[in-house]
């Protein structure tokens, strides 16, 4: 004998379930609904602009030797200047080297995925840097050669001299980041 939900008397032969048990269909429908809800949440908080999304990504930050642990104090007032005879100001930290200049070929470039940058050398001794995030759909660019930065996802191409679009589907240039030579290295300007 079947009730309105399609259950039969023999669905629970031990009689342990009672009227409050959910049918297999109800359980599966609930699981499917939860999966759909989670899939919909997957894009929550994503930016429509791939460059803005890249700004939210973590970058490599070097560990600092002797860094203070949270809650620890050194006894000095933050920002206080050294005082007394022979007191000197601590040296400013050296700028982080992005890449050795010798690794950046003339007419080509180096993709620094951890920094989300591509450093190019369009002419001997002239260094440029651009976001390595393609403005089309946010992929990381894949190659630099013959003065062109290429994105392997959908074929967008950008000029290594100024980051401008050399071929679509991207319609916006790569964002430039100022860099400069510092001895044998290239650093942020």
Rosetta silent file (secondary structure, phi, psi, omega in degrees, C-alpha in Angstrom):
SEQUENCE: XXXXXXXXXXXXXXXXXXXXXXXXXXXXXXXXXXXXXXXXXXXXXXXXXXXXXXXXXXXXXXXXXXXXXXXXXXXXXXXXXXXXXXXXXXXXXXXXXXXXXXXXXXXXXXXXXXXXXXXXXXXXXXXXXXXXXXXXXXXXXXXXXXXXXXXXXXXXXXXXXXXXXXXXXXXXXXXXXXXXXXXXXXXXX
SCORE:     score description
SCORE:     0.000 S_00000001
   1 L     0.000  134.210 -177.169    0.000    0.000    0.000 S_00000001
   2 E  -110.685  142.300  175.172    1.444    3.406   -0.960 S_00000001
   3 L   -93.326 -169.877 -176.630    0.850    6.737    0.743 S_00000001
   4 L   -67.261  -24.486 -179.165    0.848   10.138   -0.981 S_00000001
   5 L   -86.944    1.198  179.532    4.667   10.426   -0.909 S_00000001
   6 L    85.780    6.789  179.831    5.117    7.178   -2.838 S_00000001
   7 L   -82.480  148.719  177.732    6.331    5.282    0.199 S_00000001
   8 E  -113.130  165.394 -179.559    5.214    1.689    0.653 S_00000001
   9 H   -63.453  -26.368 -176.864    4.649   -0.302    3.756 S_00000001
  10 H   -92.354    8.715 -179.971    7.744   -2.364    3.032 S_00000001
  11 H   -69.103  -28.660  179.398   10.086    0.692    2.761 S_00000001
  12 H  -131.061   78.228 -173.122   11.016    0.369    6.454 S_00000001
  13 L   -61.339  -27.466 -178.329   10.651   -3.315    7.301 S_00000001
  14 L   -82.353  -14.263  179.422   12.045   -2.902   10.829 S_00000001
  15 L    73.145   22.551 -176.486    9.567   -0.144   11.611 S_00000001
  16 L   -90.064  -15.868 -171.992   12.294    2.104   13.083 S_00000001
  17 L   -81.448  -51.020 -178.520   11.789    5.114   10.876 S_00000001
  18 L    79.823 -170.778 -174.881    8.298    6.294   11.673 S_00000001
  19 L   -76.169  -17.434 -174.989    6.456    9.164    9.991 S_00000001
  20 L   -88.373   -0.690 -177.286    9.336   11.674   10.373 S_00000001
  21 L   -77.815  142.926  176.852   11.883    9.925    8.110 S_00000001
  22 L   -86.376  145.607  177.233   12.849   11.529    4.823 S_00000001
  23 L   -75.299  165.255  178.046   12.645    9.508    1.653 S_00000001
  24 H   -59.826  -39.013  178.969   15.710    8.810   -0.420 S_00000001
  25 H   -62.338  -41.628 -179.317   14.422   11.283   -3.033 S_00000001
  26 H   -65.163  -41.213  178.438   14.088   14.042   -0.435 S_00000001
  27 H   -63.814  -46.953  179.570   17.618   13.469    0.811 S_00000001
  28 H   -63.036  -38.669  178.459   19.046   13.487   -2.721 S_00000001
  29 H   -64.352  -39.514  177.791   17.077   16.631   -3.582 S_00000001
  30 H   -64.890  -42.186  178.381   18.509   18.338   -0.486 S_00000001
  31 H   -63.903  -43.357  179.486   22.062   17.329   -1.376 S_00000001
  32 H   -63.697  -40.310  178.594   21.597   18.583   -4.958 S_00000001
  33 H   -64.638  -42.392  178.566   20.202   21.875   -3.680 S_00000001
  34 H   -63.581  -40.208  178.693   23.114   22.375   -1.295 S_00000001
  35 H   -64.076  -41.045  178.856   25.598   21.647   -4.100 S_00000001
  36 H   -64.559  -40.443  178.691   23.889   24.203   -6.354 S_00000001
  37 H   -62.512  -45.232  178.651   23.975   26.786   -3.565 S_00000001
  38 H   -64.765  -38.324  178.451   27.708   26.234   -2.994 S_00000001
  39 H   -64.649  -36.949  178.352   28.427   26.436   -6.718 S_00000001
  40 H   -68.063  -30.169  179.864   26.607   29.765   -6.851 S_00000001
  41 H   -77.609  -12.023 -176.273   28.705   31.103   -3.980 S_00000001
  42 L   -58.002  -35.054 -176.884   31.903   30.254   -5.844 S_00000001
  43 L   -96.926    2.753  179.870   31.949   33.649   -7.620 S_00000001
  44 L   -60.758  130.213  177.144   30.850   35.729   -4.620 S_00000001
  45 L    85.163   -0.497  178.720   33.257   38.621   -4.094 S_00000001
  46 L   -77.943  148.206 -179.864   35.007   38.244   -7.445 S_00000001
  47 L   -87.169  146.424  173.780   35.822   41.419   -9.307 S_00000001
  48 L   -73.466  -22.754 -178.036   34.529   42.143  -12.770 S_00000001
  49 L   -99.810  115.667 -179.308   37.945   43.701  -13.455 S_00000001
  50 H   -58.003  -33.291  179.907   40.794   41.132  -13.663 S_00000001
  51 H   -66.205  -40.163  178.395   43.340   43.806  -12.650 S_00000001
  52 H   -65.914  -37.358  178.017   41.381   44.559   -9.452 S_00000001
  53 H   -63.939  -39.134 -179.579   41.229   40.837   -8.707 S_00000001
  54 H   -65.321  -31.924  179.847   45.002   40.598   -9.117 S_00000001
  55 H   -66.063  -25.005  179.788   45.470   43.398   -6.596 S_00000001
  56 H   -82.168  -13.235 -177.363   43.725   41.213   -4.006 S_00000001
  57 L   -74.977  145.316  178.904   46.095   38.300   -4.508 S_00000001
  58 L   -70.185  148.563  176.137   48.860   37.809   -1.987 S_00000001
  59 L  -112.674  166.078  178.528   52.375   38.599   -3.100 S_00000001
  60 L   -70.323  124.862  175.039   55.613   37.099   -1.931 S_00000001
  61 L  -118.859  124.663 -177.675   56.778   38.903    1.177 S_00000001
  62 L   -69.390  145.906  175.975   60.236   38.131    2.433 S_00000001
  63 L   -73.917  142.072 -179.690   60.622   37.048    6.032 S_00000001
  64 L  -102.872  127.299  179.451   62.471   39.590    8.112 S_00000001
  65 L   -66.657  133.255  178.117   65.189   38.306   10.397 S_00000001
  66 L    75.457   19.230 -179.277   64.545   39.252   13.985 S_00000001
  67 L   -67.289  144.516 -179.403   60.975   40.355   13.309 S_00000001
  68 L   -73.296  145.913  175.863   58.913   40.955   16.417 S_00000001
  69 L   -85.719  153.575 -179.884   56.188   38.532   17.260 S_00000001
  70 L   -56.165  135.017  177.614   52.658   39.871   17.732 S_00000001
  71 L    89.221  -14.071 -179.576   52.231   41.285   21.206 S_00000001
  72 L   -82.082  148.103  177.413   55.972   41.534   21.861 S_00000001
  73 L  -127.489  150.526 -179.911   57.471   44.899   22.711 S_00000001
  74 L  -100.080   -5.527 -178.029   61.034   46.079   22.503 S_00000001
  75 L    92.548  -17.179  179.027   60.698   48.817   25.104 S_00000001
  76 L   -91.001  150.445  176.698   61.200   51.494   22.447 S_00000001
  77 L   -80.209  129.841 -179.627   58.438   53.784   21.335 S_00000001
  78 L   -57.443  134.163  177.837   57.480   53.070   17.704 S_00000001
  79 L    81.050   -0.120 -179.171   58.792   55.795   15.415 S_00000001
  80 L   -73.789  142.183  177.915   61.041   57.279   18.117 S_00000001
  81 L   -83.320  145.978  175.735   64.378   58.663   16.981 S_00000001
  82 L   -65.110  142.580  179.766   67.586   57.399   18.616 S_00000001
  83 L  -128.107  167.743  176.242   68.953   59.850   21.159 S_00000001
  84 L    98.582  169.841 -178.641   72.138   60.294   23.105 S_00000001
  85 L   -64.577  133.858  176.409   75.809   60.539   22.177 S_00000001
  86 L    75.051    6.916 -179.736   76.782   58.485   19.128 S_00000001
  87 L   -70.889  137.082  178.232   73.181   57.511   18.351 S_00000001
  88 L  -126.847  154.158  177.343   72.568   56.752   14.693 S_00000001
  89 L   -77.955  140.196  176.256   69.451   56.189   12.683 S_00000001
  90 L   -65.241  147.253 -179.750   68.948   52.628   11.456 S_00000001
  91 L   -68.455  145.451  176.518   69.578   52.208    7.744 S_00000001
  92 L   -66.694  143.831  179.959   66.542   52.040    5.478 S_00000001
  93 L   -64.562  143.476  179.523   65.862   48.500    4.265 S_00000001
  94 L   -68.563  145.278  178.209   67.260   47.741    0.833 S_00000001
  95 L   -66.404  143.678 -178.560   64.739   47.517   -1.993 S_00000001
  96 L   -74.802  128.662  177.166   63.853   43.980   -2.974 S_00000001
  97 E   -70.923  129.129  176.664   65.421   42.864   -6.235 S_00000001
  98 E   -81.653  -44.741 -177.548   62.775   41.725   -8.700 S_00000001
  99 E  -163.319  152.727  173.241   65.164   40.120  -11.164 S_00000001
 100 E   -72.334  133.751 -178.178   68.787   40.336  -12.253 S_00000001
 101 H   -56.645  -34.491 -178.338   69.037   42.696  -15.223 S_00000001
 102 H   -66.245  -17.815  179.204   71.162   40.145  -17.090 S_00000001
 103 H   -83.524  -11.599 -177.208   68.192   37.703  -17.094 S_00000001
 104 L   -97.957  107.470 -176.920   65.980   40.122  -19.067 S_00000001
 105 L   -72.620  147.326  175.219   66.752   39.761  -22.789 S_00000001
 106 E   -64.352  130.320 -178.168   66.698   42.786  -25.110 S_00000001
 107 L    83.106   -0.279 -178.547   63.407   42.648  -27.045 S_00000001
 108 L  -132.909 -153.380 -179.042   62.025   40.130  -24.553 S_00000001
 109 E  -172.898  179.421  179.942   61.194   39.846  -20.900 S_00000001
 110 E  -129.360  130.954  177.866   60.820   37.735  -17.790 S_00000001
 111 E   -92.481  123.434  179.861   57.493   36.791  -16.200 S_00000001
 112 E  -108.523   87.512 -174.457   57.609   36.974  -12.390 S_00000001
 113 L   -59.973  -40.061 -179.534   54.502   35.040  -11.341 S_00000001
 114 L   -63.134  -29.643  178.917   55.106   35.529   -7.608 S_00000001
 115 L   -94.625   -9.312 -175.172   55.200   39.294   -8.120 S_00000001
 116 L    58.004   39.425 -179.571   52.441   39.216  -10.758 S_00000001
 117 E  -129.827  155.473  167.696   54.770   41.255  -13.000 S_00000001
 118 E  -123.988  123.838  179.930   56.426   40.945  -16.357 S_00000001
 119 E  -103.049  127.821 -178.321   59.730   42.846  -16.702 S_00000001
 120 E  -120.055  162.706  174.219   60.785   43.725  -20.251 S_00000001
 121 E  -133.120   82.919 -176.601   63.824   45.310  -21.904 S_00000001
 122 E   -62.579  -33.066  175.872   62.532   46.840  -25.143 S_00000001
 123 E  -134.822  158.255  178.820   65.949   48.458  -25.822 S_00000001
 124 L   -52.131  122.192  176.365   69.384   47.862  -24.351 S_00000001
 125 L    81.902   -2.950  178.232   69.389   49.284  -20.802 S_00000001
 126 E  -105.889  118.325 -177.328   65.700   50.338  -20.831 S_00000001
 127 E  -115.320  137.177  178.128   63.564   48.304  -18.423 S_00000001
 128 E  -129.344  155.747  175.080   59.781   48.328  -18.140 S_00000001
 129 E  -138.725  143.298 -178.975   57.400   46.350  -15.945 S_00000001
 130 E  -138.399  161.223  173.561   53.720   45.608  -16.366 S_00000001
 131 E   -59.356  137.669  177.477   51.059   43.601  -14.612 S_00000001
 132 L   -87.696    7.124 -179.418   51.367   39.956  -15.664 S_00000001
 133 E   -97.622  117.024 -179.501   47.572   39.644  -15.431 S_00000001
 134 L   -61.390  136.885 -178.292   45.879   39.771  -18.826 S_00000001
 135 L   -78.535   -4.215  178.616   43.154   42.420  -18.970 S_00000001
 136 L   -76.443  -62.111 -178.592   40.880   40.114  -20.971 S_00000001
 137 L  -139.483   17.490  171.353   39.971   37.480  -18.382 S_00000001
 138 L    85.815   12.029  176.064   42.649   37.589  -15.713 S_00000001
 139 L   -73.995  156.654  173.518   45.029   34.849  -16.864 S_00000001
 140 E   -81.244  133.324  179.406   48.749   35.215  -16.172 S_00000001
 141 L   -60.361  155.364 -170.540   50.633   36.038  -19.372 S_00000001
 142 L  -115.636  -18.759 -174.610   52.716   33.148  -20.656 S_00000001
 143 E  -157.851  150.486  173.124   55.481   34.411  -22.923 S_00000001
 144 E  -132.314  121.025  176.939   57.523   37.446  -23.985 S_00000001
 145 E  -159.828  150.150  178.562   59.327   37.422  -27.325 S_00000001
 146 L    50.561   39.843  176.966   60.037   39.709  -30.252 S_00000001
 147 L    76.335   10.908 -177.414   58.752   42.731  -28.323 S_00000001
 148 E  -125.408  134.363  173.313   55.368   41.136  -27.575 S_00000001
 149 E   -97.022  123.811 -175.393   53.876   39.913  -24.269 S_00000001
 150 E  -112.927  143.832  173.627   51.514   37.022  -24.995 S_00000001
 151 L  -108.208  120.451 -176.980   48.650   35.528  -23.034 S_00000001
 152 L   -76.330  -13.727 -177.716   48.207   31.835  -23.777 S_00000001
 153 L   -66.142  -53.445 -175.216   44.617   31.653  -22.516 S_00000001
 154 L  -133.284    8.553  173.015   42.855   33.449  -25.372 S_00000001
 155 L    88.478   12.020  177.158   45.661   34.877  -27.512 S_00000001
 156 L   -65.825  147.096 -178.784   45.799   38.502  -26.345 S_00000001
 157 E  -132.667  141.044 -177.154   49.057   40.264  -27.203 S_00000001
 158 E  -131.959  147.134  178.870   50.621   43.364  -25.636 S_00000001
 159 E   -75.739  134.276 -179.393   53.581   45.543  -26.645 S_00000001
 160 L   -73.062  -12.405 -179.714   56.652   45.127  -24.406 S_00000001
 161 L   -81.136  -35.955 -175.630   57.448   48.846  -24.782 S_00000001
 162 L  -143.117    2.493  178.656   54.305   50.249  -23.158 S_00000001
 163 L    77.768    3.118 -178.104   51.895   47.378  -22.357 S_00000001
 164 L   -70.839  159.839 -177.689   49.401   48.522  -24.986 S_00000001
 165 E   -72.798  126.263  175.597   47.212   46.000  -26.811 S_00000001
 166 E  -103.003  -17.746  178.682   48.819   44.593  -29.968 S_00000001
 167 E  -171.430  137.249 -175.676   46.053   42.050  -30.588 S_00000001
 168 L   -76.708 -179.942   24.636   42.766   41.094  -28.919 S_00000001
 169 L   -83.649   -9.886  177.897   40.543   39.872  -27.482 S_00000001
 170 L   -61.911  145.692  179.346   41.887   42.156  -24.695 S_00000001
 171 L  -118.754   -7.642 -179.332   40.902   45.789  -25.194 S_00000001
 172 L  -119.394  146.612 -179.908   42.856   47.425  -22.337 S_00000001
 173 L   -68.816  159.863  171.962   46.607   47.801  -21.846 S_00000001
 174 L   -72.636  142.539  179.791   48.537   46.084  -19.068 S_00000001
 175 L   -71.715  131.562 -179.377   49.036   48.337  -16.041 S_00000001
 176 E   -85.264  143.317  172.585   52.605   49.671  -15.845 S_00000001
 177 E  -121.336  128.294 -177.467   54.717   49.451  -12.693 S_00000001
 178 L   -73.920  132.563  176.958   57.763   51.702  -12.537 S_00000001
 179 E  -133.333  165.377  177.633   61.090   49.920  -12.177 S_00000001
 180 E  -153.074  155.511  174.161   64.743   50.923  -12.343 S_00000001
 181 E   -71.138  143.160  175.292   68.175   49.304  -12.426 S_00000001
 182 E  -140.399   93.474 -173.396   69.939   49.091   -9.062 S_00000001
 183 L    64.911 -128.804 -178.332   73.399   47.675   -9.577 S_00000001
 184 L   -84.068   -1.991 -173.493   72.971   44.270  -11.211 S_00000001
 185 E  -112.451  165.539  171.008   69.248   44.081  -10.312 S_00000001
 186 E  -108.984  129.408 -179.940   65.930   45.562  -11.344 S_00000001
 187 E  -127.172  165.721  173.307   63.875   46.994   -8.455 S_00000001
 188 E   -67.525  140.108 -179.647   60.598   48.881   -8.102 S_00000001
 189 L   -82.664    0.000    0.000   61.137   52.618   -8.592 S_00000001
